[in-house]
Each structure stands twice: as C-alpha cells, then as structure tokens.
Amino acid sequence: MTAPARDVTAPARLHIVVETPADACLEVLAQVFRRLGESLAVAETRSGIVGCPRCGRRNRVPAAGTGVPVCGSCRHALPWIAAARDDDFAPVAEQASVPVLVVVWARWCGLSWLARPALERLALTRPGELKLVEVDVVAAPRETQRFAVRGVPTLLVLRRGELVGHRYGVAPAAELRDWVDAALPGAHVDGRA
C-alpha cells in the first residue's frame, strides 16, 4: 500500500507533488538541473570575453551584433565565438555580418568535445572574417530539426543566413580549414588570395 501524495516545497522554491521519496528526489534533481541549464544558457549567449590577438587586452564581445567586434585598445579585429539557442539563433548566427561556422554539439558527446579545440583555433586564427557559433542540441531543438541534424557534432557554414556548407563529425584542423574555404569561395577567409 502506498502512502497518499502530499505537497512538498523543496529548497530553492521548487514546488512538487511527492508520490514516494524516490520520486521526490528525482523530481527535485530534474528541476534543479533544468533551472541550472537555463541559467547557464542565458549566461553563455549574452557576451563572452576574448583576448585581442594583437595586444592581448581582454574585451567583452556580444553574441549578436552588427559589424565586426574590435579591440577597445588597438582597434584590431577580435575572434567572435558565441553560443546560441532557439530563441536567439537568428540574431546570433543568421544576421551576422561575417560568414558563420555553426557547430551543433551536445554536452554528453565525446566527439563534440574533441572537435571544440580545432574549431575554436579556426575561429581564433580568423578574427573579423569568421564567426563560430556553438549550438547545444538540448538548448536548440527547433534549429536542430530545421537543419536536419542527424548526429553530433554537425558543422554548418552560413553566409548571410543562407546554408552553404554542411558536414557531420570531426576532422583534423587542416581539413576543417579547407572545408570552410571550399564552402565560402571568394571570401578569402584564410588570408590567401
């Protein structure tokens, strides 16, 4: 015989209905992680701090904006790396003034974590020419479905909001650079004429 359900208010003002003690623990944990994930996603998309490749000064770079971010000290173009969700994907990625490399990834995916350093290096070597936008599949299910993502990591290249390149999986840095160059002919994003 089970005990009747009772109303319980858990820490941090989480209100749940408890069937059993195990249900209560699971529900509280689920709500805490949901709220934690929401707060992390909000913090990720507002702005990031990057070092200037020329003078080393740290600068705050917004996730969305017009033009190209520049150093407040030496006016050199800054690397542009941002995160996006369903609700801010358009201003962050589609309305960017430079070509955008979108990586659709998952926090639980080892290959996604393996790909990140190479992708970030690519963005860091092309300040003012390429924007890297990281999209977590959990935070952006509509965009994941819209771009028909079937596996993570998935790489997309957008130019003026239009999809010009698409690939699945990880690759060495040189291969990624060549793939981005091929997806963006005439963009001179790698500095070669």
C-alpha positions in Angstrom: 0.0 0.0 0.0 1.5 3.4 -1.0 1.2 6.5 1.1 -1.1 9.2 -0.2 0.5 12.0 -2.2 1.4 15.1 -0.3 2.5 18.6 -1.2 6.2 19.4 -0.5 8.1 22.6 -1.1 11.7 21.7 -1.9 14.7 24.0 -1.5 15.0 27.0 -3.9 11.2 27.3 -4.1 10.7 24.2 -6.2 7.1 23.0 -5.8 6.5 19.4 -6.4 4.0 16.6 -5.6 5.5 13.6 -4.0 4.3 10.0 -4.6 7.4 8.3 -3.0 10.6 9.6 -1.5 12.5 8.4 -4.6 10.1 10.3 -6.9 10.7 13.4 -4.8 14.4 13.2 -5.1 14.3 12.6 -8.9 11.8 15.5 -9.4 13.9 17.9 -7.3 17.0 17.0 -9.2 15.3 17.3 -12.6 14.0 20.8 -11.7 17.4 21.9 -10.3 19.2 20.8 -13.4 16.6 22.3 -15.7 17.0 25.7 -14.0 20.8 25.4 -13.9 20.8 24.6 -17.6 18.6 27.6 -18.3 20.8 30.0 -16.3 23.9 28.6 -18.0 22.4 29.1 -21.4 21.4 32.6 -20.7 24.9 33.5 -19.4 26.5 31.9 -22.5 24.6 33.9 -25.1 24.9 37.4 -23.7 28.6 38.0 -24.3 32.0 36.5 -24.0 35.4 37.7 -23.1 38.2 37.2 -25.5 41.8 38.3 -25.7 43.0 40.5 -28.5 45.4 38.6 -30.8 47.5 41.8 -31.3 47.8 43.5 -27.9 46.4 40.8 -25.5 43.9 43.0 -23.9 40.7 41.3 -22.8 37.5 42.5 -24.4 33.8 41.7 -24.0 32.3 40.6 -27.2 28.5 40.4 -27.6 26.9 37.2 -29.0 24.9 39.2 -31.5 25.7 42.4 -33.2 26.4 44.3 -36.4 29.8 44.8 -37.9 32.8 43.0 -36.6 34.0 43.2 -32.9 37.2 45.1 -32.5 39.6 45.6 -29.6 38.9 48.6 -27.4 42.6 49.4 -27.1 44.2 48.8 -30.5 41.1 48.5 -32.8 42.2 45.1 -34.2 39.5 42.7 -35.2 38.6 40.2 -32.5 37.8 36.5 -32.7 34.0 36.0 -32.5 32.8 32.9 -30.6 29.3 32.8 -29.3 26.6 30.3 -28.2 23.0 30.3 -29.5 19.7 28.7 -28.6 16.4 28.5 -30.5 15.2 31.9 -29.3 18.3 33.8 -30.3 19.7 31.8 -33.2 18.6 34.4 -35.9 20.3 37.4 -34.4 23.4 35.5 -33.3 24.0 33.4 -36.5 21.8 34.3 -39.4 22.1 38.1 -39.1 25.9 38.1 -38.6 27.9 40.4 -40.9 30.6 37.8 -41.5 30.4 34.1 -42.5 29.4 31.8 -39.6 30.6 28.4 -38.8 27.9 26.7 -36.7 28.8 23.7 -34.6 25.7 21.7 -33.4 27.0 19.7 -30.4 26.0 18.0 -27.2 27.5 18.3 -23.8 27.3 14.5 -23.4 29.1 13.7 -26.7 32.8 12.9 -26.5 33.3 13.7 -30.2 31.8 17.1 -29.7 34.3 17.9 -27.0 37.1 16.5 -29.2 36.1 18.9 -32.1 35.9 22.1 -30.0 39.6 22.9 -29.8 40.1 22.7 -33.5 37.0 24.7 -34.2 38.0 27.4 -31.7 41.5 27.6 -33.1 40.0 28.1 -36.6 37.9 31.0 -35.3 40.8 32.4 -33.3 43.0 32.5 -36.4 40.4 34.4 -38.5 39.3 37.3 -36.4 36.9 39.6 -38.2 36.5 37.0 -41.0 34.6 34.1 -39.4 32.2 33.8 -36.5 31.9 30.5 -34.6 28.5 29.8 -33.1 28.1 26.8 -30.8 24.6 25.4 -30.6 23.7 22.8 -28.0 21.1 20.3 -29.3 19.3 20.4 -25.9 19.0 24.2 -26.0 18.0 24.4 -29.6 15.8 21.6 -30.7 13.9 23.6 -33.3 17.2 24.7 -35.1 18.5 21.1 -34.8 15.3 19.9 -36.6 15.3 22.7 -39.1 18.9 21.9 -40.3 18.1 18.1 -40.2 20.9 17.3 -37.8 21.2 13.5 -37.6 24.4 13.3 -35.5 26.7 15.4 -33.3 28.8 17.2 -33.9 27.4 18.7 -37.1 29.1 21.6 -38.8 27.2 24.2 -40.9 28.5 27.2 -42.7 26.1 30.1 -43.1 26.6 33.2 -45.3 24.1 36.0 -44.9 21.8 33.5 -43.2 21.9 31.0 -46.0 23.3 27.5 -45.6 26.3 27.0 -47.9 28.1 24.0 -46.2 27.1 21.0 -44.1 29.0 18.1 -42.7 28.9 15.6 -39.8 31.7 14.5 -37.5 35.1 15.7 -36.6 38.2 16.2 -38.8 41.7 17.4 -38.4 42.2 21.2 -38.3 43.7 21.5 -41.8 40.8 19.5 -43.3 38.2 21.7 -41.5 40.0 24.9 -42.7 39.9 23.5 -46.3 36.3 22.6 -46.0 35.3 26.1 -44.7 37.3 27.6 -47.6 35.5 25.5 -50.1 32.1 26.4 -48.6 33.0 30.1 -48.9 34.6 30.6 -52.3 35.9 34.1 -52.8 35.6 35.0 -49.2 39.4 35.0 -48.6 38.6 33.9 -45.0 42.0 32.2 -44.7 44.1 35.2 -45.8 45.2 33.5 -49.0 44.3 35.3 -52.3 
